[in-house]
């Protein structure tokens, strides 16, 4: 699970699991695979040279070659943020229904109420892990991913990687985007 420590800004980040039928042998080959003959792409009116983007992605590919193939557990862990939000939203709905919409701080709870909350946290941890595994299994059973080399990329919406995070640059490949906020 990706957890931010310290100062957290309004920037976002996303993980991408991308399926490659064939790994590119150069940044130029990757540029052709990703963008064809386009020299520039943009996201939020921020232009980027496709050669520069392909070079970043190519370097990220090279950095993970010795880790391939990624294990199912590694792939499932990529879904942690998305699974956490789904489990949290479900739990909050149950609490609102149970408590009449009143949200209480743990500091204001009785020992018995804290014990119930701790039990819920443990249940949620199990539910989150099950959902991560389910999401990974669904992706792996998808024919777009089956039998292909799966690579993991993490990009944020600032600097050189803004277009990589927000510009749908992997649209020509089977892929999953997981928002890490």
N, C-alpha and C positions, 0 to 999 in steps of 0.2 A: 504494500500500500504506500502511495506517495503522500508524505506528510511534510508540510512546510513548517519550518521553525523560524522564529524571529519575526521581523517585519514582513507583513504580507500586503502587497499592493493590489490594485484592481486588475493587474495583468492576469492573463489566463495562460494555460498550457494544455496541450493535448498530446496523448500518446496515439500512435498509429501502428496497427499491425497490418503489414502489407505482404501480399502473396506474389512472389515472383516465379514465373515459369522458368526463367533463365536469369541468372545473375549477370549484370552488366560487367564487362571487362575494363571499362574506362568511364570517366565522367562524361565524355562526349557521347558514348553509346547510351548511357543513362539519360542524358538530356534528350536524345532522340526518342527514347522510350517514353519519357514523361511529357515532352512538350512538342515533339515533331520539329518543324522548322521555325517555330516561334522563338524570337530572340528576347522578348520582354513579356512578362505577365505582371498582374497587379492584384492587390487585395486592399480594400479600403483606400483606394487611390494611391497606394504606395507601390511604385513600380520596382521590379527586380529583374535582373538579367537572368535568363534561364540557365546560362552557363555557370553563373555563381551558385544558383540554387542546386543544380545538379552536382556541383563540386562538393557542397556541404553534405548532401544526401549520400554521395559516393563515399566520402570519408566516413560517414556514419555506418555505411555498409561494411567497409573495410574493418572498422573497429569491432564489429560483432562476428566476423567470419569464424573466429576460433571458438565461438560459443554455440555454433550451430550443430545440430538443430536445437532450437529452443524447446525446453521441456514443456509439457502440458501445464505443469505448475507455474512456470515462468509466464506462460501466456495467460493463465487464469489470474495471476497477480496483477496483470495489466488492467483487468476489469474491476479492481478494488474500489476505485473512486466511484464508478457508476453503480456498482453493487451497494456500496455504503449508502449512497443517497437513496436508493430504492428501499433499502431496509429501514433507514431512518424515517423516510416519509411514511412507510407503513406503520412503524411503531408510533410515530407522532399522532397519526389518525386514531390508532387504538387508544392512546392516552387521552386524546381529546374526547373521544366517545365515552371513555370510562370516567374521566374527571370533569366532564361538563365543559370542556374547553379551557379550563383553568390550568395554567402551566406553573409548576412549583419548582423552586430551586431545591437542590438536595440539602442545602443549609437549613431549609424550613421544614424538613420532613422528620417524621418520627423514625426511630430505629427500624420499626417494622416496614415502614414505607421505603426506607433506604434499602433494606434487604430485598424487597420486591424489585426495586430499580436495578440493583446489582444482578439479580437473577435475569431481568430483562436484557441487561447488557451482555451477559454470557449467552443468552439465547440469540441475541442479535449477531454476536460474533460468529456463531455457528451458521446462522442463516446467511450472513454475508459470504462466508467461505463457500457454502453450498451454491449460492447464486453466482459467484465468480466461476466456479467449476462448470455450472450449467451454461453460462454465457460462453466460456471457452469451448465446451463440447459442441454447442450449437454452431459456433464459428468453424470449428474443425470438421464438422460433418457437412458443411456447405461445400458444394462441388467447386466453387471458385477458390477455395483454400486447400482442398484435399490434394495431397501429393505434391504440393508446391513448397518452395523455400519461404518460410515466414520470417520476416524481419520486423524489428520493433524500433520505432523512432519516437523521440520526444522533442517537441518544439513549443516555443512560447511566442506570445504576440508582441515581441519587441525586437528591435534591431533587425539583423539579417534574417532571422527566422520567422518574422511576422507572416510573410507570404507562405512559408512552409506550413505554419499552423492554421492559417485562415483561408488560404487560397485554393483549396481543393486540388492540390498538385498531384495527388495520387489517384485521381479519377480514372486513369486508364488501367489501373490495377485493382483486383479484388482487395478490399481493405476495410478495416474497422477503425473509426476514430473514437477515441475515448476522451471526453473532456475531463481534465483534472482541476479545472478552475483554479 
